[in-house]
């Protein structure tokens, strides 16, 4: 990786941290420059506009999310081990105190839900891809015989994502000290309900 690429990666990592806490709209070039100890003009050498910075910040977070959450999970055996690893890794990412503000995808989802533009388009496609991946992971667990054959895998993905959204909300807004336990209990309940009809 060249010096320019390393600098850009450093900028985007800091931008994602700030955006998770302040929102993408709250992501100012001045604040970012101060946090990095560089000039605003130095940032403009990497990004032509605030909109480009927002989009690239989401892209960089997506790359990091894949590396930290999905890739290690998909190294696990197919079926329940992989399904549980995705949830555990995503939960760990949400709880990561070195990344104030939690999951940028979830923070941006609230901020961008009614706002048109490239950042929203990227986020919508990323979330659809993630829901599809959760559904396919559940389907593999069905194929492995770990979950019941008539399971609605899209519904499973919807409910798993709902638990993760709830975790983020309980942590960030409500500051519920039991949020992690509640999320894990809810996911365990979803697994149990997906194994048998009782």
C-alpha positions as CSV (number, residue, x, y, z in Angstrom):
1,X,0.0,0.0,0.0
2,X,1.4,3.4,-1.0
3,X,1.6,6.4,1.2
4,X,-1.4,8.1,-0.5
5,X,-3.5,4.9,0.0
6,X,-2.5,4.6,3.6
7,X,-3.4,8.2,4.3
8,X,-6.8,7.8,2.6
9,X,-7.5,4.7,4.6
10,X,-6.5,6.6,7.8
11,X,-8.9,9.4,6.8
12,X,-11.8,7.1,6.1
13,X,-11.3,5.1,9.3
14,X,-11.5,8.4,11.4
15,X,-14.4,9.6,9.2
16,X,-16.3,6.4,10.0
17,X,-15.7,6.8,13.7
18,X,-16.9,10.4,13.7
19,X,-19.9,9.6,11.4
20,X,-21.1,6.8,13.7
21,X,-21.2,9.3,16.5
22,X,-22.1,12.6,14.8
23,X,-23.9,11.3,11.7
24,X,-22.8,11.5,8.1
25,X,-24.2,15.1,7.8
26,X,-22.3,16.0,11.0
27,X,-19.1,14.8,9.4
28,X,-17.4,18.1,8.7
29,X,-14.1,18.4,6.9
30,X,-12.9,20.8,9.6
31,X,-13.6,18.4,12.4
32,X,-12.1,15.5,10.5
33,X,-9.0,17.6,9.7
34,X,-8.6,18.5,13.4
35,X,-9.0,14.9,14.5
36,X,-6.3,13.8,12.0
37,X,-4.0,16.8,12.5
38,X,-4.0,17.7,8.8
39,X,-5.2,20.7,6.9
40,X,-8.6,20.9,5.3
41,X,-6.9,21.4,2.0
42,X,-5.1,18.1,2.6
43,X,-8.5,16.4,2.8
44,X,-9.7,18.0,-0.4
45,X,-6.8,16.4,-2.1
46,X,-8.5,13.0,-1.4
47,X,-12.2,14.0,-1.7
48,X,-13.8,16.5,-4.0
49,X,-16.9,17.1,-1.9
50,X,-18.5,16.3,1.4
51,X,-20.9,13.9,-0.5
52,X,-18.0,12.0,-1.9
53,X,-16.5,11.8,1.6
54,X,-19.8,10.4,3.0
55,X,-20.0,7.8,0.3
56,X,-16.4,6.7,0.6
57,X,-16.8,6.5,4.4
58,X,-19.6,4.1,4.0
59,X,-17.6,2.1,1.4
60,X,-14.7,1.9,3.7
61,X,-16.8,0.8,6.7
62,X,-18.4,-1.9,4.5
63,X,-14.9,-3.2,3.6
64,X,-14.0,-3.2,7.3
65,X,-17.3,-4.9,8.3
66,X,-16.7,-7.7,5.7
67,X,-13.2,-8.2,7.1
68,X,-14.1,-8.2,10.8
69,X,-17.6,-9.7,10.8
70,X,-18.3,-11.7,7.7
71,X,-15.0,-13.2,6.6
72,X,-14.2,-14.8,10.0
73,X,-17.7,-16.1,10.3
74,X,-17.5,-17.7,6.9
75,X,-14.4,-19.5,8.0
76,X,-16.6,-21.5,10.4
77,X,-18.4,-24.7,9.3
78,X,-21.6,-24.3,7.4
79,X,-24.8,-24.4,9.4
80,X,-25.4,-23.3,13.0
81,X,-21.7,-22.6,13.7
82,X,-21.5,-20.1,10.8
83,X,-24.9,-18.6,11.7
84,X,-23.9,-18.1,15.3
85,X,-20.5,-16.6,14.3
86,X,-22.1,-14.0,12.1
87,X,-24.4,-12.9,14.9
88,X,-21.5,-13.0,17.5
89,X,-19.1,-11.0,15.3
90,X,-21.8,-8.4,14.4
91,X,-22.6,-8.1,18.1
92,X,-18.9,-7.6,19.0
93,X,-18.6,-4.9,16.3
94,X,-21.6,-3.1,17.8
95,X,-20.2,-3.3,21.3
96,X,-16.6,-2.2,20.2
97,X,-15.8,0.7,22.5
98,X,-12.8,1.7,20.3
99,X,-15.5,2.7,17.7
100,X,-17.7,5.2,19.5
101,X,-21.2,5.4,18.1
102,X,-21.5,1.7,17.3
103,X,-22.3,0.3,13.8
104,X,-22.1,3.0,11.2
105,X,-24.6,1.1,9.0
106,X,-27.2,1.3,11.7
107,X,-26.6,4.9,12.5
108,X,-26.6,5.9,8.8
109,X,-29.8,3.8,8.3
110,X,-31.8,6.2,10.5
111,X,-30.1,9.3,9.1
112,X,-30.5,8.4,5.5
113,X,-33.8,6.5,5.4
114,X,-35.8,9.4,3.8
115,X,-32.9,11.2,2.1
116,X,-32.1,10.5,-1.6
117,X,-28.6,10.3,-3.0
118,X,-25.6,8.1,-3.6
119,X,-24.9,7.5,0.1
120,X,-28.4,6.2,0.7
121,X,-28.3,4.1,-2.5
122,X,-25.1,2.5,-1.4
123,X,-26.4,1.9,2.1
124,X,-29.7,0.4,0.8
125,X,-27.8,-2.0,-1.4
126,X,-25.4,-2.9,1.4
127,X,-28.3,-3.7,3.8
128,X,-30.1,-5.7,1.1
129,X,-26.9,-7.7,0.5
130,X,-26.5,-8.3,4.2
131,X,-30.1,-9.5,4.6
132,X,-29.7,-11.8,1.6
133,X,-26.5,-13.1,3.2
134,X,-28.3,-13.7,6.5
135,X,-31.0,-15.6,4.7
136,X,-28.6,-17.7,2.6
137,X,-26.7,-18.5,5.8
138,X,-29.9,-19.7,7.4
139,X,-30.7,-21.7,4.2
140,X,-27.3,-23.5,4.6
141,X,-28.2,-24.3,8.2
142,X,-31.4,-25.9,6.9
143,X,-29.5,-27.8,4.2
144,X,-27.1,-29.1,6.9
145,X,-30.1,-30.3,9.0
146,X,-29.5,-27.9,11.8
147,X,-32.7,-25.9,11.3
148,X,-36.1,-27.2,10.3
149,X,-36.8,-27.8,6.6
150,X,-39.9,-25.5,6.3
151,X,-38.1,-22.5,7.8
152,X,-38.8,-19.2,6.1
153,X,-35.1,-18.1,5.8
154,X,-36.0,-14.5,4.7
155,X,-38.1,-14.2,7.9
156,X,-35.2,-15.6,9.9
157,X,-32.9,-12.9,8.4
158,X,-35.5,-10.2,9.1
159,X,-35.8,-11.2,12.8
160,X,-32.0,-11.6,13.2
161,X,-31.5,-8.1,11.8
162,X,-34.2,-6.8,14.0
163,X,-32.4,-8.1,17.1
164,X,-29.2,-6.4,16.0
165,X,-31.1,-3.1,15.4
166,X,-32.6,-3.5,18.8
167,X,-29.2,-4.1,20.4
168,X,-27.8,-0.9,18.8
169,X,-30.8,1.1,19.9
170,X,-30.7,-0.3,23.5
171,X,-27.0,0.4,23.8
172,X,-26.8,3.8,22.2
173,X,-30.1,5.5,23.0
174,X,-31.4,3.7,26.1
175,X,-27.9,2.8,27.5
176,X,-29.4,-0.5,28.8
177,X,-26.8,-2.4,30.7
178,X,-28.6,-5.6,29.9
179,X,-28.7,-4.9,26.1
180,X,-26.0,-7.5,25.2
181,X,-27.6,-10.3,27.3
182,X,-31.1,-9.5,25.9
183,X,-29.8,-9.6,22.3
184,X,-28.1,-12.9,22.9
185,X,-31.2,-14.4,24.6
186,X,-33.4,-13.1,21.7
187,X,-31.1,-14.7,19.2
188,X,-31.0,-18.0,21.1
189,X,-34.8,-17.9,21.2
190,X,-34.8,-17.4,17.4
191,X,-32.5,-20.4,16.9
192,X,-34.7,-22.6,19.2
193,X,-37.8,-21.6,17.4
194,X,-36.1,-22.3,14.0
195,X,-35.1,-25.8,15.1
196,X,-38.5,-27.1,16.0
197,X,-42.2,-26.0,15.8
198,X,-42.8,-26.2,19.5
